[in-house]
Amino acid sequence: MGDRGVRSFGRVGNRSCSPAGRGEIASGIINGVLYVVGDDTNATMAYDLTIGGWRADLAQRPLVGDHHGAEVIDGKLYLFGGLGGGSAGQVQIYDPTTNSWTLGAAAPYAAGSVSTALIGGKVYMAGGIVGNATVATAAVYNLITDTWESIAPMPAGRNHTAAGTEGQKFYIFGGRTGGNVVSTGYQSVQIYDPVLNTWQWSGQAGSDIPPLPQRRGGMGKAAFYENEFYVMGGETTSSGTGQVAGNVYNRVDVYNPVAKTWRLETPMPTARHGIFPVVGNGKIFVAGGGVQAAHSSSRVFEVFSSPSP
């Protein structure tokens, strides 16, 4: 890979994520503003990446819940599914220009902690928790028609994954099974091809897809940054491996989809789970998240950046 230069994490000034801690984050960046929603509140928080400063006086989302999937589409923040608050399988849409929330068509299955990715103007959603069980169900959302269509199910159902896309395929890293209960998690990497409506995964015989180096769940989004996927943080049980205090992870595993290789990157200064890393202004922003396994939160706001060319 050559000399990658100094790549580092740091705090965003000395500012906290919000007046109160937030966990199980979902977020997105629109026009230089980071929007964040989290558990235990229906507040919509926003941080201006240019001038700094948080605000939490924006319109409140209609269905509180947590464990939402999230995508930014045409200048709006879309939340997919959720746990609690009637959010399972629902689509909640925030429009910053009108400071208002609306609802889209509900997904074919009522899940939370789903994996999502925006590819070719459509949102692909897979897995998640329905009731107290994990499903392998998958579907695609057409924004223009506000309709859903079922697609091939996952090879292995997962919740609490890190999911993302390089623009062509839907990648799902790690995660766990069962209900919303902390476990050691899996190392699986599952890849969906929208053109062929087929899946490949690291668990199939003869696969050349290398598994996630550390099994775990609770990593949020897999940020696609400088042509690689960043899988950050996560949680495990007390019987897990590689965790730091609180049974959470500070490690950052980076996957190159072309070379099909993993490498370790600079760890997060604060180990956390229930995060939602997003890319903006040439950096990866990680707001909030839990510092203890299971239900917890923090006011931490950190950013990862690579050296300027």
Backbone bond lengths (Angstrom), bond angles and torsions (degrees), N, CA, C in turn:
res aa  C-N    CA-C-N  psi(-1)  N-CA   C-N-CA  omega(-1)  CA-C   N-CA-C  phi
1 M - - - 1.469 - - 1.532 112.00 -
2 G 1.390 116.22 -12.85 1.452 118.36 179.73 1.517 111.66 78.76
3 D 1.343 115.99 -173.94 1.451 122.14 -179.04 1.526 109.41 -76.71
4 R 1.327 115.63 116.57 1.464 120.33 -176.45 1.523 111.33 -90.90
5 G 1.345 117.98 -5.13 1.443 119.68 -178.93 1.519 111.39 73.53
6 V 1.333 115.89 -175.54 1.456 121.27 -177.59 1.520 109.35 -84.78
7 R 1.308 115.65 118.97 1.458 122.10 179.57 1.518 106.47 -116.65
8 S 1.312 117.88 135.39 1.456 117.89 -168.17 1.520 113.49 -147.97
9 F 1.341 114.20 161.51 1.453 123.30 171.41 1.520 108.24 -107.22
10 G 1.316 116.25 154.06 1.454 120.30 173.28 1.505 110.18 -161.42
11 R 1.322 116.33 166.35 1.451 121.44 174.63 1.518 109.79 -75.87
12 V 1.317 116.67 151.63 1.465 121.23 174.69 1.519 106.20 -85.63
13 G 1.325 115.97 93.93 1.456 119.89 -172.64 1.515 109.33 57.54
14 N 1.302 116.79 -141.00 1.459 121.42 173.73 1.508 110.19 -115.85
15 R 1.328 115.78 22.99 1.457 120.20 -174.14 1.519 111.48 -86.26
16 S 1.312 115.76 142.98 1.452 120.50 177.91 1.519 109.65 -89.18
17 C 1.335 115.62 169.52 1.456 120.42 -178.61 1.520 111.51 -66.12
18 S 1.319 117.25 -35.63 1.455 121.47 -177.99 1.518 107.65 -171.23
19 P 1.327 117.41 171.73 1.463 118.71 176.97 1.522 112.89 -58.71
20 A 1.330 117.60 -24.08 1.464 121.91 176.36 1.516 108.82 -130.86
21 G 1.334 116.31 155.16 1.450 120.34 -178.67 1.520 111.78 -65.89
22 R 1.334 115.28 153.59 1.455 120.90 178.52 1.520 109.65 -136.20
23 G 1.310 115.92 140.64 1.453 122.41 174.97 1.513 110.03 -127.91
24 E 1.332 116.30 175.69 1.475 122.58 -178.99 1.521 110.35 47.91
25 I 1.318 113.98 57.69 1.462 123.11 -172.04 1.536 112.15 -77.40
26 A 1.317 115.95 147.39 1.464 123.75 164.12 1.522 105.71 -131.86
27 S 1.334 116.98 139.02 1.454 117.76 -175.05 1.523 112.28 -155.95
28 G 1.321 115.38 171.02 1.455 122.04 177.95 1.518 109.74 -167.24
29 I 1.320 116.40 154.21 1.464 121.97 -179.64 1.526 109.64 -108.75
30 I 1.339 115.39 126.06 1.460 121.95 -179.88 1.525 108.41 -130.56
31 N 1.332 116.74 119.92 1.464 122.06 177.64 1.526 112.45 50.34
32 G 1.325 115.98 45.60 1.452 120.50 175.75 1.505 115.86 77.93
33 V 1.327 117.03 11.29 1.464 121.52 177.85 1.519 109.10 -120.30
34 L 1.331 116.80 129.29 1.457 122.82 176.95 1.524 109.10 -89.82
35 Y 1.334 116.47 118.51 1.460 121.79 177.04 1.520 109.13 -101.33
36 V 1.334 115.77 135.65 1.460 121.64 -174.47 1.519 110.09 -135.03
37 V 1.323 116.38 132.72 1.459 121.43 168.66 1.527 107.04 -125.23
38 G 1.326 116.05 151.82 1.456 119.60 -177.95 1.507 111.94 -149.74
39 D 1.330 114.70 -175.29 1.466 119.12 -175.20 1.525 111.81 -75.29
40 D 1.309 115.00 164.74 1.468 123.98 174.07 1.525 114.83 66.39
41 T 1.319 118.35 8.59 1.456 120.31 177.81 1.522 109.03 -157.90
42 N 1.337 115.86 152.04 1.462 118.85 173.89 1.526 111.24 -101.33
43 A 1.335 116.67 14.23 1.458 120.97 179.33 1.521 111.39 -67.24
44 T 1.330 115.62 145.30 1.458 122.38 171.95 1.521 106.73 -106.17
45 M 1.319 117.10 113.73 1.457 121.64 -177.64 1.523 110.14 -100.18
46 A 1.323 116.63 151.20 1.457 120.87 -177.86 1.521 110.03 -144.54
47 Y 1.343 114.85 139.71 1.472 121.27 178.54 1.515 108.63 -128.68
48 D 1.320 116.64 123.95 1.459 121.76 178.60 1.524 108.65 -79.55
49 L 1.326 116.70 115.40 1.456 120.60 -175.73 1.518 113.07 -71.20
50 T 1.324 117.56 -16.55 1.460 121.18 -178.08 1.521 112.10 -90.04
51 I 1.309 116.58 -50.12 1.466 119.63 -175.62 1.519 112.77 -103.69
52 G 1.331 118.06 -10.30 1.454 121.23 -179.56 1.518 112.30 79.59
53 G 1.327 115.19 169.30 1.453 120.23 177.66 1.508 113.63 100.37
54 W 1.335 114.84 132.22 1.464 121.29 178.76 1.518 110.95 -97.36
55 R 1.321 115.76 153.09 1.460 122.16 168.83 1.522 108.53 -139.03
56 A 1.318 116.13 144.93 1.463 121.29 -178.79 1.524 110.89 -133.02
57 D 1.351 116.53 26.18 1.459 121.43 -178.02 1.522 112.19 -102.21
58 L 1.326 116.85 17.35 1.458 120.80 -178.76 1.521 110.97 -82.46
59 A 1.323 116.11 170.98 1.466 121.21 -179.00 1.529 110.57 -56.89
60 Q 1.314 116.15 141.54 1.456 121.66 -179.04 1.519 110.61 -88.80
61 R 1.331 115.70 140.77 1.466 118.62 -179.31 1.527 110.06 -68.54
62 P 1.313 118.01 147.05 1.465 121.28 -173.25 1.519 113.90 -69.62
63 L 1.322 118.00 -33.26 1.464 122.06 -177.13 1.520 108.02 -118.86
64 V 1.316 116.98 107.02 1.458 121.60 -170.95 1.529 110.61 -61.20
65 G 1.309 117.86 -82.86 1.451 120.59 178.00 1.523 113.01 51.70
66 D 1.322 116.33 -167.27 1.450 123.92 174.19 1.529 107.76 -160.95
67 H 1.324 117.20 -171.92 1.465 121.66 -178.04 1.532 111.32 55.33
68 H 1.340 115.76 44.25 1.464 120.40 176.28 1.531 110.96 -83.55
69 G 1.334 117.04 145.65 1.455 120.61 162.07 1.513 106.81 -80.10
70 A 1.334 118.32 157.85 1.465 119.62 -178.70 1.518 111.29 -149.22
71 E 1.337 114.84 142.17 1.462 122.53 175.44 1.526 108.75 -144.33
72 V 1.324 115.93 145.85 1.467 121.38 173.36 1.521 107.90 -98.74
73 I 1.339 115.61 124.23 1.460 121.16 -175.87 1.519 109.50 -138.53
74 D 1.321 116.59 122.17 1.468 122.00 177.36 1.524 112.35 49.65
75 G 1.326 116.21 45.69 1.452 120.50 175.52 1.513 115.23 75.51
76 K 1.322 117.47 16.39 1.462 121.14 178.45 1.528 109.72 -129.65
77 L 1.335 116.36 152.58 1.453 122.29 177.08 1.521 109.07 -98.95
78 Y 1.332 116.21 119.03 1.463 121.97 178.70 1.521 109.56 -104.26
79 L 1.332 116.56 129.60 1.457 122.50 173.69 1.522 108.62 -106.57
80 F 1.327 116.39 133.02 1.464 121.33 -178.00 1.524 110.64 -117.38
81 G 1.340 114.39 121.23 1.457 120.44 177.34 1.516 112.58 65.68
82 G 1.312 114.89 -167.03 1.459 120.60 -179.86 1.516 110.61 155.68
83 L 1.311 115.35 168.08 1.454 122.26 176.44 1.526 108.66 -114.01
84 G 1.327 116.75 125.60 1.450 121.69 179.38 1.517 113.39 82.55
85 G 1.328 115.35 165.42 1.455 121.04 175.90 1.513 115.15 65.88
86 G 1.340 117.43 15.37 1.454 120.51 -177.64 1.518 113.91 74.36
87 S 1.342 116.92 15.27 1.468 120.26 -174.93 1.524 113.99 -87.00
88 A 1.322 118.52 -9.98 1.467 120.50 -176.66 1.529 111.29 -56.37
89 G 1.319 116.78 122.70 1.458 121.83 177.66 1.516 115.49 74.89
90 Q 1.316 118.48 -0.82 1.466 121.05 -177.00 1.533 111.88 -87.50
91 V 1.325 115.24 157.25 1.458 121.97 175.78 1.527 107.53 -116.15
92 Q 1.332 116.59 116.96 1.454 122.21 178.94 1.534 108.23 -112.25
93 I 1.325 115.66 134.47 1.464 120.66 -171.50 1.527 109.46 -125.97
94 Y 1.348 115.33 122.09 1.467 120.17 177.62 1.523 110.01 -105.79
95 D 1.331 116.36 129.00 1.454 123.41 178.45 1.532 108.75 -110.55
96 P 1.344 118.93 107.45 1.463 120.45 -178.98 1.523 113.77 -63.01
97 T 1.312 117.67 -27.86 1.466 119.52 -176.74 1.526 111.89 -69.19
98 T 1.324 116.59 -29.77 1.465 120.69 178.31 1.519 112.11 -110.08
99 N 1.337 116.58 -3.60 1.462 121.88 -176.77 1.520 110.84 49.65
100 S 1.349 114.40 55.06 1.461 118.93 -176.97 1.527 110.75 -144.95
101 W 1.320 115.19 153.15 1.463 122.92 176.37 1.529 109.80 -110.05
102 T 1.318 115.46 142.20 1.453 121.70 172.59 1.525 108.34 -134.16
103 L 1.325 116.22 171.20 1.454 121.32 178.79 1.522 110.33 -112.62
104 G 1.338 115.97 138.16 1.454 121.41 173.00 1.513 109.72 -97.16
105 A 1.319 116.46 -176.48 1.461 120.75 179.06 1.525 110.17 -65.37
106 A 1.315 116.51 135.74 1.462 121.54 -179.64 1.524 110.47 -66.76
107 A 1.328 116.40 148.50 1.462 122.46 178.61 1.522 110.81 -67.65
108 P 1.340 118.20 162.40 1.467 121.30 179.79 1.522 113.79 -66.09
109 Y 1.329 116.87 -16.86 1.468 119.28 177.86 1.527 109.29 -138.22
110 A 1.330 115.63 141.81 1.465 121.70 -171.74 1.517 110.79 -90.00
111 A 1.330 115.59 87.66 1.461 120.93 -175.56 1.515 111.97 -122.87
112 G 1.334 114.55 162.97 1.450 123.50 168.82 1.513 108.52 -129.75
113 S 1.318 116.90 170.90 1.468 122.31 -177.32 1.524 110.68 55.48
114 V 1.334 115.82 43.20 1.464 121.90 -179.42 1.527 110.36 -86.37
115 S 1.331 115.91 165.89 1.458 122.98 172.60 1.520 107.83 -103.26
116 T 1.345 117.33 137.14 1.467 120.21 179.42 1.521 111.05 -138.28
117 A 1.339 114.71 158.51 1.466 122.01 173.61 1.518 108.63 -157.25
118 L 1.332 116.32 142.44 1.458 123.15 177.32 1.525 108.74 -97.17
119 I 1.341 116.28 115.96 1.461 121.44 -178.47 1.524 108.72 -135.83
120 G 1.321 117.34 124.95 1.453 121.21 176.96 1.511 114.25 57.67
121 G 1.333 116.79 35.51 1.459 120.26 178.14 1.509 115.21 79.17
122 K 1.333 117.40 6.25 1.457 121.65 177.29 1.522 109.72 -124.93
123 V 1.335 116.46 152.01 1.459 121.03 179.04 1.523 109.89 -104.23
124 Y 1.314 115.21 123.92 1.462 121.62 178.02 1.528 108.32 -99.42
125 M 1.316 115.79 130.79 1.460 122.34 -176.76 1.522 109.23 -127.47
126 A 1.337 116.94 137.16 1.462 120.03 -177.47 1.516 110.97 -145.98
127 G 1.347 114.60 149.18 1.450 121.42 173.31 1.510 113.70 65.59
128 G 1.334 114.84 -154.65 1.449 121.07 -178.47 1.514 112.32 105.80
129 I 1.323 115.08 -175.98 1.462 122.86 -177.06 1.520 109.94 -108.56
130 V 1.323 116.13 125.66 1.460 123.01 172.62 1.523 106.92 -116.46
131 G 1.323 116.48 114.95 1.464 119.16 -174.76 1.521 109.33 68.90
132 N 1.327 116.07 -116.03 1.458 121.27 178.49 1.524 112.03 -118.71
133 A 1.325 116.40 22.59 1.458 119.78 -177.02 1.526 110.98 -135.26
134 T 1.324 115.36 150.91 1.459 121.47 176.05 1.520 109.88 -88.16
135 V 1.329 116.21 140.79 1.461 121.59 -179.28 1.526 109.85 -117.43
136 A 1.336 115.37 161.45 1.466 121.91 175.91 1.516 110.75 -104.95
137 T 1.308 117.68 5.46 1.459 123.85 -178.16 1.529 111.04 -57.78
138 A 1.330 116.52 147.21 1.462 120.92 178.17 1.527 109.78 -144.70
139 A 1.323 115.97 152.15 1.466 121.10 -178.08 1.515 109.47 -155.13
140 V 1.348 115.80 164.59 1.455 121.18 178.27 1.526 109.17 -125.79
141 Y 1.339 115.09 138.75 1.458 122.27 -177.37 1.517 110.22 -107.04
142 N 1.342 116.41 124.77 1.459 122.96 177.31 1.532 108.03 -96.14
143 L 1.329 115.60 111.49 1.459 119.55 -175.85 1.517 112.65 -67.32
144 I 1.326 116.63 -34.88 1.465 119.72 -176.40 1.519 111.29 -65.36
145 T 1.332 116.45 -42.43 1.460 120.23 -177.81 1.527 112.82 -97.28
146 D 1.340 116.57 -6.51 1.471 121.78 -177.90 1.533 110.19 54.47
147 T 1.340 114.88 48.68 1.468 120.31 -178.98 1.523 110.04 -134.79
148 W 1.329 115.31 160.27 1.455 123.01 -179.78 1.527 110.57 -116.53
149 E 1.331 114.94 152.28 1.457 121.37 175.09 1.525 108.36 -140.79
150 S 1.314 116.92 136.84 1.461 120.68 178.91 1.523 110.32 -71.42
151 I 1.336 116.14 147.03 1.462 122.37 175.49 1.525 108.16 -128.89
152 A 1.328 116.38 176.92 1.463 120.47 -178.45 1.526 110.69 -56.73
153 P 1.326 118.47 135.88 1.462 121.17 -179.52 1.521 112.34 -69.96
154 M 1.314 116.40 159.99 1.457 122.70 177.50 1.529 110.43 -62.44
155 P 1.319 117.82 150.73 1.463 119.96 172.46 1.527 111.66 -61.31
156 A 1.341 116.52 -36.76 1.459 121.94 179.83 1.521 109.00 -141.48
157 G 1.317 117.50 119.19 1.456 120.99 -179.23 1.517 111.62 -61.77
158 R 1.316 116.49 139.87 1.460 121.83 -179.13 1.528 110.24 -145.43
159 N 1.324 115.84 150.29 1.459 122.78 168.15 1.532 108.16 -127.68
160 H 1.307 117.85 169.68 1.472 122.55 178.34 1.530 112.15 54.45
161 T 1.319 117.68 42.82 1.457 122.01 -179.32 1.532 111.31 -90.28
162 A 1.327 115.04 -177.04 1.466 122.32 162.99 1.520 105.05 -116.73
163 A 1.315 117.65 120.80 1.461 121.17 -175.30 1.517 110.69 -126.93
164 G 1.329 115.42 151.91 1.453 119.80 178.63 1.514 111.16 -173.88
165 T 1.326 115.83 -172.18 1.459 120.82 -179.58 1.523 110.06 -149.20
166 E 1.340 115.14 151.92 1.460 121.05 171.96 1.513 109.48 -97.65
167 G 1.344 116.55 8.61 1.451 122.72 178.04 1.512 114.06 107.62
168 Q 1.331 116.91 -11.85 1.454 120.90 -178.07 1.528 113.02 -119.83
169 K 1.321 116.66 -42.69 1.456 121.17 -175.87 1.530 110.71 -127.25
170 F 1.312 115.29 163.14 1.460 124.86 -176.05 1.530 108.00 -102.81
171 Y 1.334 116.74 113.55 1.465 122.57 -177.24 1.528 110.34 -105.15
172 I 1.325 116.21 134.11 1.462 121.78 178.77 1.527 108.43 -129.55
173 F 1.329 115.60 118.88 1.458 121.83 -175.14 1.533 111.32 -109.13
174 G 1.336 116.19 129.66 1.457 121.56 172.68 1.507 113.90 61.51
175 G 1.344 115.55 -141.94 1.453 121.56 -177.21 1.506 111.65 99.43
176 R 1.312 115.33 -173.33 1.462 120.45 -177.59 1.521 110.78 -144.99
177 T 1.334 116.07 -179.79 1.458 121.69 179.71 1.523 109.77 -121.92
178 G 1.353 115.66 -179.58 1.455 120.37 -178.82 1.509 111.67 84.26
179 G 1.334 115.99 -157.14 1.450 121.24 179.02 1.520 111.21 -89.81
180 N 1.313 116.23 -160.17 1.463 120.97 -177.98 1.528 110.12 -82.36
181 V 1.331 114.87 66.05 1.455 122.29 -178.15 1.521 108.43 -131.67
182 V 1.322 117.50 135.82 1.458 121.55 -178.62 1.521 110.81 -62.96
183 S 1.329 116.57 136.59 1.461 121.92 175.02 1.523 108.73 -145.85
184 T 1.311 117.06 175.73 1.462 121.45 -178.44 1.514 111.66 -65.29
185 G 1.323 117.70 -34.03 1.453 121.55 177.72 1.513 113.20 87.32
186 Y 1.343 114.77 -173.78 1.465 121.75 -174.08 1.520 111.16 -125.41
187 Q 1.327 115.04 164.64 1.463 122.69 177.25 1.529 112.46 -102.35
188 S 1.305 118.07 5.90 1.461 121.64 -171.87 1.524 112.93 -64.64
189 V 1.337 114.60 146.30 1.459 122.94 170.62 1.524 106.80 -122.64
190 Q 1.343 117.07 120.52 1.456 122.27 -177.71 1.530 108.91 -118.74
191 I 1.321 116.33 134.38 1.467 121.23 -174.22 1.526 109.80 -129.37
192 Y 1.335 115.90 123.29 1.466 121.90 -179.50 1.522 110.43 -105.07
193 D 1.325 115.82 134.22 1.460 123.04 176.57 1.530 108.78 -103.63
194 P 1.342 119.10 108.08 1.467 121.42 -178.61 1.521 113.94 -62.78
195 V 1.331 117.23 -28.96 1.463 120.48 -178.41 1.526 110.56 -69.69
196 L 1.319 116.21 -43.50 1.463 121.32 -177.33 1.525 113.37 -94.10
197 N 1.338 117.11 -11.44 1.466 121.94 -175.18 1.535 110.43 54.76
198 T 1.328 115.23 46.99 1.466 121.28 -179.38 1.527 110.24 -135.13
199 W 1.327 114.68 157.82 1.461 122.01 178.55 1.520 110.41 -115.97
200 Q 1.323 115.23 149.00 1.461 123.71 165.47 1.520 106.53 -124.76
201 W 1.329 116.28 153.26 1.464 116.25 176.06 1.515 111.05 -156.32
202 S 1.335 113.69 161.31 1.458 120.54 -175.03 1.514 112.59 -67.47
203 G 1.331 117.92 -16.94 1.457 121.12 -176.93 1.515 114.61 -88.08
204 Q 1.333 118.20 -5.22 1.452 119.13 -178.46 1.525 110.69 -85.38
205 A 1.327 116.11 150.28 1.463 121.89 -177.24 1.528 110.53 -57.53
206 G 1.319 116.49 132.21 1.454 121.63 177.19 1.509 115.31 77.25
207 S 1.340 118.18 7.46 1.462 120.64 -178.08 1.527 111.32 -65.66
208 D 1.343 116.04 141.18 1.460 120.84 174.48 1.528 111.62 -102.54
209 I 1.338 115.77 13.72 1.461 121.05 177.52 1.524 108.49 -87.63
210 P 1.329 118.90 114.89 1.462 120.49 -179.19 1.524 111.33 -72.22
211 P 1.330 118.44 136.41 1.455 120.48 -179.52 1.526 112.51 -70.54
212 L 1.312 116.20 162.01 1.462 122.65 173.40 1.535 108.44 -56.61
213 P 1.329 118.93 127.92 1.462 120.60 -174.28 1.527 115.00 -58.75
214 Q 1.334 117.79 -33.86 1.468 121.00 178.74 1.516 109.82 -123.63
215 R 1.313 116.74 116.28 1.458 119.61 179.06 1.522 110.22 -63.98
216 R 1.335 115.46 137.67 1.458 119.72 179.27 1.522 110.58 -179.99
217 G 1.328 116.22 172.40 1.456 123.68 174.75 1.516 109.00 -136.39
218 G 1.334 116.07 174.76 1.455 120.98 175.79 1.508 115.43 82.25
219 M 1.352 117.23 27.80 1.470 120.38 -177.35 1.519 113.62 -93.63
220 G 1.327 118.21 -10.25 1.461 120.50 -178.75 1.516 111.81 73.31
221 K 1.309 117.67 -138.55 1.462 122.26 -177.47 1.522 111.84 -76.37
222 A 1.340 116.54 146.31 1.457 121.49 169.70 1.522 106.57 -92.59
223 A 1.319 116.94 100.42 1.462 121.25 -175.44 1.528 110.22 -68.70
224 F 1.335 116.84 128.31 1.464 120.56 177.28 1.517 107.08 -95.30
225 Y 1.326 115.16 108.70 1.459 122.08 -169.73 1.522 109.40 -134.69
226 E 1.311 116.05 123.92 1.464 122.05 -178.92 1.535 111.28 51.31
227 N 1.343 114.24 45.33 1.468 123.30 174.33 1.520 114.69 68.74
228 E 1.332 116.64 21.62 1.461 121.12 176.29 1.525 109.81 -138.07
229 F 1.328 116.22 156.31 1.463 121.87 177.21 1.526 110.05 -94.71
230 Y 1.331 115.57 130.47 1.459 121.84 178.09 1.532 109.37 -106.17
231 V 1.334 116.28 115.60 1.469 122.45 177.74 1.520 106.42 -105.30
232 M 1.327 116.14 111.52 1.461 121.58 -169.37 1.523 112.19 -115.15
233 G 1.342 115.34 143.70 1.450 121.36 171.71 1.509 113.88 61.36
234 G 1.346 115.56 -147.38 1.457 121.81 -178.14 1.520 111.52 119.16
235 E 1.324 115.11 178.47 1.456 120.63 -178.24 1.517 110.56 -140.20
236 T 1.309 116.02 168.03 1.447 122.58 179.72 1.522 109.01 -154.67
237 T 1.329 117.17 177.75 1.454 121.57 173.54 1.520 108.88 -85.91
238 S 1.313 116.40 174.51 1.465 120.25 179.16 1.516 111.97 -64.17
239 S 1.349 116.90 -16.09 1.458 120.62 179.03 1.525 112.33 -95.33
240 G 1.336 116.71 6.08 1.452 120.25 179.52 1.523 111.33 -74.14
241 T 1.312 116.79 -176.84 1.455 120.94 -179.90 1.514 110.42 -130.31
242 G 1.321 116.39 146.70 1.455 121.50 174.04 1.512 115.48 84.20
243 Q 1.319 118.58 -0.30 1.451 120.26 -178.05 1.529 111.17 -81.73
244 V 1.319 115.27 165.48 1.453 121.09 172.97 1.520 107.49 -105.49
245 A 1.327 116.58 -171.38 1.464 120.52 -178.24 1.518 111.06 -53.50
246 G 1.347 115.79 139.21 1.452 120.52 -179.38 1.505 113.21 90.50
247 N 1.364 116.79 1.73 1.466 121.73 -179.15 1.523 112.37 59.38
248 V 1.324 115.14 36.19 1.459 122.28 173.14 1.526 108.71 -121.44
249 Y 1.336 115.92 164.95 1.457 121.53 -175.79 1.525 111.65 -111.46
250 N 1.325 114.48 145.32 1.468 119.60 170.40 1.523 111.07 -109.37
251 R 1.329 117.25 0.58 1.456 120.62 -173.97 1.524 111.97 -74.19
252 V 1.333 114.38 152.22 1.457 122.42 177.55 1.527 107.06 -126.67
253 D 1.333 116.13 112.10 1.455 122.15 177.77 1.521 108.64 -101.84
254 V 1.333 116.76 132.48 1.461 121.55 -174.64 1.526 109.58 -118.55
255 Y 1.337 115.41 127.17 1.465 121.51 -177.93 1.522 110.77 -111.15
256 N 1.337 114.88 128.04 1.454 121.17 174.58 1.524 108.42 -98.07
257 P 1.350 118.22 110.97 1.467 120.02 -174.06 1.530 114.14 -71.76
258 V 1.313 117.62 -17.74 1.462 120.73 178.23 1.525 110.43 -82.76
259 A 1.327 115.85 -50.76 1.467 120.49 179.82 1.526 111.98 -79.08
260 K 1.328 117.10 -16.67 1.465 122.50 -176.06 1.527 110.55 56.02
261 T 1.334 113.97 54.21 1.454 120.54 -179.96 1.524 110.16 -134.68
262 W 1.327 115.43 154.35 1.458 123.35 175.55 1.527 109.47 -112.60
263 R 1.320 115.78 149.29 1.455 121.05 170.23 1.525 109.21 -145.96
264 L 1.317 115.66 156.26 1.455 121.07 174.98 1.518 109.84 -87.01
265 E 1.334 115.99 137.60 1.456 121.61 178.16 1.530 108.50 -113.04
266 T 1.317 116.85 174.75 1.458 122.69 177.33 1.534 109.96 -50.63
267 P 1.338 119.63 126.96 1.458 120.43 -178.80 1.528 112.60 -69.63
268 M 1.319 116.30 157.85 1.458 120.68 174.71 1.527 109.54 -66.93
269 P 1.322 118.89 139.66 1.463 120.12 176.89 1.527 112.38 -59.92
270 T 1.334 115.89 -33.49 1.463 120.85 -179.43 1.524 109.54 -120.87
271 A 1.327 117.38 114.92 1.464 121.54 178.58 1.521 109.28 -65.56
272 R 1.337 115.80 132.57 1.467 120.01 -177.16 1.516 111.68 -153.58
273 H 1.316 115.67 159.54 1.465 123.56 170.02 1.525 107.07 -128.27
274 G 1.333 116.34 175.00 1.468 119.50 179.48 1.514 111.82 64.56
275 I 1.336 115.81 33.22 1.458 121.42 -179.86 1.537 109.73 -101.13
276 F 1.320 116.59 176.78 1.465 120.83 179.62 1.521 108.41 -150.33
277 P 1.335 118.06 75.59 1.462 121.04 -177.07 1.530 111.87 -61.14
278 V 1.330 116.34 133.99 1.464 121.06 178.69 1.523 109.90 -134.27
279 V 1.331 115.58 152.50 1.460 122.06 -176.01 1.525 110.84 -101.69
280 G 1.323 115.69 133.66 1.460 121.13 175.70 1.510 109.98 -165.95
281 N 1.327 116.78 147.99 1.466 121.77 178.84 1.526 111.92 53.46
282 G 1.338 116.73 33.85 1.453 120.71 177.99 1.512 114.95 71.67
283 K 1.336 116.66 21.53 1.460 121.07 -178.43 1.526 109.69 -140.00
284 I 1.335 116.09 168.31 1.466 121.55 173.18 1.521 107.97 -110.71
285 F 1.330 117.13 122.34 1.455 122.51 -179.01 1.529 109.98 -102.85
286 V 1.341 115.33 133.61 1.465 121.43 -178.40 1.525 108.23 -129.90
287 A 1.323 116.18 102.80 1.462 121.51 -176.25 1.525 111.09 -106.96
288 G 1.333 115.83 138.71 1.455 120.78 175.15 1.508 113.91 66.90
289 G 1.345 116.14 -153.89 1.452 121.87 -178.63 1.519 111.53 103.15
290 G 1.336 115.47 161.57 1.459 121.30 -176.95 1.520 112.38 -91.73
291 V 1.326 116.19 139.84 1.461 121.41 179.63 1.527 111.99 -98.89
292 Q 1.313 116.82 -1.20 1.458 123.46 172.78 1.521 107.52 -129.35
293 A 1.331 117.49 145.17 1.458 120.17 177.19 1.522 109.87 -58.15
294 A 1.327 116.43 153.46 1.471 124.35 -176.08 1.529 108.67 72.01
295 H 1.316 117.28 -154.41 1.463 120.74 -171.55 1.530 110.82 -71.57
296 S 1.320 115.82 113.30 1.465 122.12 174.77 1.519 107.83 -160.96
297 S 1.316 116.25 171.42 1.452 120.06 -176.90 1.528 109.71 -151.08
298 S 1.321 115.59 174.22 1.462 120.91 176.24 1.514 109.66 -156.77
299 R 1.330 115.16 168.19 1.466 121.43 175.43 1.523 110.58 -105.45
300 V 1.311 117.30 11.98 1.461 122.33 -175.50 1.526 111.36 -66.80
301 F 1.316 116.36 140.37 1.464 122.71 176.63 1.525 107.16 -139.18
302 E 1.347 116.10 107.70 1.459 121.49 -175.50 1.525 111.05 -124.54
303 V 1.327 115.59 157.90 1.456 120.72 -177.61 1.524 110.05 -136.93
304 F 1.335 115.59 138.65 1.452 121.68 176.35 1.516 108.91 -107.32
305 S 1.324 116.07 137.88 1.459 119.24 177.95 1.520 110.66 -144.28
306 S 1.323 114.70 152.57 1.454 121.37 174.40 1.513 108.90 -101.93
307 P 1.339 118.24 163.63 1.464 119.84 -178.13 1.513 112.01 -65.38
308 S 1.309 116.18 150.10 1.458 120.60 176.55 1.516 109.67 -67.67
309 P 1.348 118.26 144.58 1.462 120.57 179.64 1.532 111.66 -64.80
